[in-house]
Structures are given as structure tokens and as C-alpha cells.
Amino acid sequence: GALVAIAGALVSPLDALSSALASAHMVQHVLLLLVAAPLLALSAPSVPLLRGSPPVVRYAGHRWRRRLGLTRSTLRPLRDPVTVWLLHVATLWFWHATVPYDAALDTKPLHILEHASFLITALLFWRVVIGTRAAGRVSNGFGALLVFAMALQSVFLSALLTFAGTPWYSSYAATTDAWHLNPLADQQLAGVIMWIPAGLVYLGAALALLVTWVRTSELEEITP
């Protein structure tokens, strides 16, 4: 499911459409952040893939980890819930600012970097919320709090996009007319996509974590 979502975002006609419409670009982001990333976190594919790889691949991976100094201690910040929350939020706000957004649309390597940073930081966030214990998963109650906080900042950013009086992104100034939209209306539609569908995903995940946390707490109380 995660691979299908990534393919739908990056190698389908949606990718070409994203260069013409901010709303299509936002659909890409939603697929990466709220479909592909949580599904990857749930599936935890790294260990099975590593175990199923040829020995030469596993040994090469270990060597590169040693050379880069990627030990448990150096990677610990990437399992800290507050750190990954802040990292993901900073990534979202940075790439939705006017200058980085337009630069990513104009430069292919930057566009790839944008999508890669979205997917990686989203995966780090969802791993601590719904991933395995080995990935540093927090309690369901704390996870619900993190997801609610993520939803709130997403609503704030989407409201800025939706209620802006002028378009933020000059790259779409000449591309939206073919789709019977003006640049501001296209940006407002992008804001609504971030606001409602994305908000519903965050809300559903937070409520599921909250319900699980309450039920687990009740079972612990009645279990002798």
C-alpha cells in the first residue's frame, strides 16, 4: 500500500499535473505524508528486507554504518518524539514558504529533495507514533497528543493558504488558466485539501490511539 501511494504521488500523471496546479501538488504531499509514511511505519519493512538480502548487501550496510558513525547513540535523536515532531513540522513549513516552494518547482533536484524530506521526516514521525517498539514508539496516549499537535499546526498552515489574499507561488501564475482556475483559487483549493482530508486522517489516527490507550488502561486496572 505504501509503495502504491508513493507511485501514485511521484510516477503517475499526478506528478506532471503538480507542476501546473498547487492543488495537485498538495495531493502529492498528502499521499506521501499521510498514506505512504504511516503505512511504511506500520509495515516496518527494514528488518525483513535486510534479513532477506544477500550477505554481501548486509555486510556492505554494516560497513557503511560504521564509516558514517551511525550507532544507536548517534541515531537516538531520530527516535525522540519531540525531536522528530519538530523536524517534521519545520520541514513542512520550510517547503511551503514562497521561495523554497518556487525553487523546488523550478529545479528538479530540489523537487526530489523536497519530496524525499517530506517522506523521511513523516516516516520518522509516524514510527514513534504507530511503529514498532524498536523504533522508539511512545505510549498510545502520548502518540495521540503528538498527532493532535501535528493536526493543529497543519490546520494553521492550511488556513494561511486558504485565506491568503494573494497567491504565494509565482510558478503557477501562467499555468492554472488551462484548468479554469486562477492562481489564488488554486492555492485556496490546495489549502482546503490540506485542511479537510489531511485533517481527517490526523483526527482518525489520534482518536484511534486515544481509544486504544483508554481501553488498555482500563484492562490494566481490572487485571489482578
Secondary structure, DSSP 8 states (H G I E B T S, - for coil): -HHHHHHHHHSSHHHHHTTT-HHHHHHHHHHIIIIIHHHHHHH--HHHHHHHS-HHHHHHHHHHHHHHT--HHHHGGGG-HHHHHHHHHHHHHHHHSHHHHHHHHH-HHHHHHHHHHHHHHHHHHHHHHHS-GGGT---HHHHHHHHHHHHHHHHHHHHHHHT-SS-S-GGGTTTSGGGT--HHHHHHHHHHHHHHHHHHHHHHHHHHHHHHHHHHHHHHHH--
